[in-house]
């Protein structure tokens, strides 16, 4: 194969493109892509970030990305809609392979095989699950597109018809606000664009579509009545389990209600101990009933408009089996109780932010052969109670899932193109400045002031906008990802059982990597990319505002060394999802690759000049 730079010189510019030309007025996508394109582009994102990019086997030239898999001996090319300072480019069209002097289109299956070959040669081991998981992800994307209208073209129209613009909030109509919020939770057709198998799942397709958020799933729960002495539960205060009990107030005397995800119930119903308990009358199957719960983006967390319930699912989604481990059940309640002073302080100092608490869990404690609770049932039927939005939501605000706002494609009514941020570059910059002031400071204060590692990635944050679509509040959720720095919380951790305390910690460096990855490389970078799609000329100015927000916090807090290094332009950590998946590691053990910082002075110095050239358009 010829050297990469020689290959670059041979690449003809696409029709109508001039190297170095000014960006188009908008680099946003036209319509939704096919499942084939989504899977191929997602694999390219992963390869560029984790394999070819770090090994200097990629380049941008004449409107294309060129990417070499050096061990497999393949040179690939794809057209670009827009380049990115962080290397998170936007692709368009098919992936091409250089074969002799010609470029030949390859499909997603071929690219997946090339990826498998490259990683096998790189690591010396094979992962026989890999291609099947990519195929599963492709199947799920295709099914989601079909459920939204049968084709990419109609999919966008269906999404745009899902509800009114989020900024309108339907004149405080609570039902309309809830519908808009749920539409945002259920609009993620394609998933994480830096994960090789973002929609992979075990289980048959029919079951998946019955309970998948992408299909708009909403359904009643399965209700079990369990003798009181066989219930396992913890709560931070009296009444914390009331959201469970209210679901079915007519439970027979001596029994307690245990709601179950109906999909999980079907998977566990033939468990021998469970069948024996039914036969003895220790558990009564009350069937499905009560309010319908909607599937949110995580699939296993459901919402009825009042309370989130996080169920276990013995379904593998992306990397992991999505069940609530016993230490996670106890850990959620323990963190809600023990972190109350810190969360109260953060809420007082940053009134535009709040954390949704998880004050209780309930499960089934049927004795196993050794007399202790059968772990498979304890974890399989465990349900965590999470506060509903109304407990924290500011009056008049409309909540939207951050991942839906920042999606590359406009798949729902909460997409950023439907907010005033899309009106013009100056309005977009004002929206961005307000957003950063809400999001960034409380995450940094949690780490530096309280030794808390929050995990504010796009799926863990709810953005709340006012009636003009401007950011008014951010809500953080999912205590499973919240960790403690052990050197700051030694006494607290010592008060907990070792099996609960151990998974609840990160050391300072791993915790900082997690914070910076989730906050900047995942959340801020992707929200910024969605804005830059609308106004490509603003990218440097948008990153300049990120740095200014970090600097403002540093100026108030004495600029801790880790933050000083970040401001100086040290590389940003990005979670290596492809390599983690290939090595079959737990998410907690995921490694990081380092991305060139977008805070380089030479880049940001252009921001002020660029702003002077903008004109406000609507």
Residue, then its C-alpha position, 0 to 999 in steps of 0.5 A: x500500500x502506498x504511504x498515507x500522505x501519497x494516497x492523500x495527494x491522489x484523492x480527487x476533490x469531490x464535485x463542487x468542493x474547493x479545498x479551504x473553502x468557507x463552510x456551508x451556511x449549515x452543515x446539518x443533515x438532510x433527512x435521516x440516514x439509513x441503518x447501513x449508514x449509521x452503523x458504518x459511520x459509527x464504526x468510523x467514529x470509533x476507529x478514528x478516535x481509538x485506533x487510526x487517529x492515535x496511531x497517526x493513520x488518518x488525515x483530512x483532505x479535500x472534503x474527505x476523511x482518509x483512514x488507514x487500518x495499518x495491520x489489515x492493510x486497508x485505506x478507507x475514505x468517506x466524505x465530510x459534512x463538517x470537520x471538528x476541532x476535537x476530531x469528531x467529524x460529521x460524515x456523509x455518504x458511503x464508505x469507500x475502500x481504495x483498491x488499486x487506483x479506484x475507490x470502491x464502496x463497501x457496506x457496513x458488514x465489510x467495514x465491521x469485518x475489517x475492524x474485527x481483523x484490525x483489532x485481532x491483529x493489534x491485540x493478538x486475540x479474537x472476539x467472536x461476539x463482535x460481529x454478531x453484536x454489530x449486526x444486532x445493533x444494525x437490526x435494532x436501528x433498522x427496526x427503530x427507523x421502520x417503527x418511525x415510518x418505514x424509511x429515513x425520509x419519513x422518519x424525520x417527518x414523523x419526529x417533527x410531528x411528535x409534538x410542538x416546539x419544546x420552547x412553546x411548552x403549550x402554555x403550561x399544559x402539563x400533559x403537553x410538557x410531559x408528552x414533549x419530555x417523553x418524546x425526547x426520551x424516546x427519540x434516540x434512534x441511533x444511540x452513542x455515536x462513539x460506541x461500536x454497538x450502541x443499539x446491540x441487545x439480546x432477546x428476540x426482536x418482537x420483545x425488544x420492540x414491545x418495550x423499546x423507547x425507540x418504538x414509543x413503548x408504554x405499558x402497565x407493569x406486572x403486579x406481584x403481591x409478596x408476603x411481607x416477610x419476603x420483601x427486601x427493601x431499604x429507604x432513606x425515610x418513611x414514605x419513600x416507598x409510597x410511589x410503589x404502594x400507590x400503584x395498587x392499594x388493594x393488595x391482600x392483607x399480609x402482602x406487599x406490592x412488588x411491581x415488575x417490568x413485564x419483560x423481566x417477569x416473562x424471563x424469570x417466571x419459570x425460575x424454580x424457587x419463584x414457581x414454588x413460591x407461587x404454589x405455596x401462596x407466598x407470591x400472588x400474580x395480580x397480573x398487569x394493571x394500573x397506569x402505563x409507564x413509558x420506557x425512557x432512553x435507558x430502556x429499563x427505567x420507566x416513567x409514569x409522569x410522577x416517579x421513575x422506576x429503575x428495574x432490572x432487565x436480564x437483557x444485554x444492552x450495548x456492553x452490559x446485562x442491565x440488572x440492578x446488582x445487590x450492591x447497586x440497590x443498597x448503594x443508591x439508597x446509601x448515596x441518597x442518604x449520605x450525600x444529602x449535605x453535599x447535594x443540598x450545598x450544591x443546590x443552594x450554590x447552583x440554583x439552576x441545577x439539582x440531582x434526582x434522588x433515589x430514596x428507596x428500593x424494593x425486591x424479592x427475598x426468597x430463601x435459596x438452598x443455603x437459607x440466604x436470599x436467592x441472589x438471582x431473584x433479589x437482583x432480578x426483581x430489584x426496583x429502585x425508586x427515583x424522584x420524578x421531575x416535578x420534585x425538582x423542576x422549576x415552574x414553567x420549564x420544559x424538561x428535555x433529555x440532553x442526548x435528544x437535544x444534542x443528537x446528530x439527527x433531528x429525531x424528536x421535538x426536543x432537538x436543538x434545531x427546534x430551539x431558539x439556538x437555531x435562530x442565528x449565530x448570536x442567539x446560538x452563542x447566547x443559548x450556549x453561554x447560558x447552558x454552560x453556566x448551568x451545567x459546568x460549575x456544579x459538576x466541578x464543585x462536586x469534584x473539587x469541593x465534595x470529592x464527588x464524581x458525577x457522571x453527567x454524560x448526555x443520557x444522565x442529564x435533563x435540560x430544562x428550557x423556559x417558554x422561549x427555549x432558553x436553558x433554565x435548569x439542568x437536572x442530573x440523574x442516575x446515582x449508579x454512576x456517581x462515585x466517591x473519592x476514597x481519600x475524602x470519604x474514608x469515614x463514610x465508606x467505612x460505615x458501609x458494607x465492603x461489598x457496597x462501599x467498594x464499587x462506590x469509589x474511584x481514585x482521584x485520577x480515574x475520577x477526574x478522567x471520568x468527570x472530564x470525559x462525561x462533562x467535556x468529551x461526551x456532553x459538551x462536545x456533542x452539544x457543541x457539535x449540534x450547534x456547530x452543525x447549524x452555524x459552522x462558523x461558530x465552532x471556535x467561538x463555542x469552544x472559547x465560551x467553554x474555556x471561559x466558563x472553566x476559567x471563571x470557575x477556576x478564578x473563583x476556586x483558586x484554580x486547582x492543579x487538575x483544572x489548571x492543566x485542563x485550561x493549559x490545553x492538556x489532552x482530554x480523556x475520551x472513553x475507549x468504547x471500541x477497545x473496551x467492548x473488544x476486550x470485554x471489560x466492565x464499564x468501570x474498567x474502561x480505558x481512555x484515549x487522549x484527544x487533542x485539546x480544543x482549547x489551543x490558544x491559536x484556535x481560540x484567538x480566532x473566536x473574537x475575529x470570527x464573531x465580528x463577521x457574523x450576521x444575525x439571521x432567523 
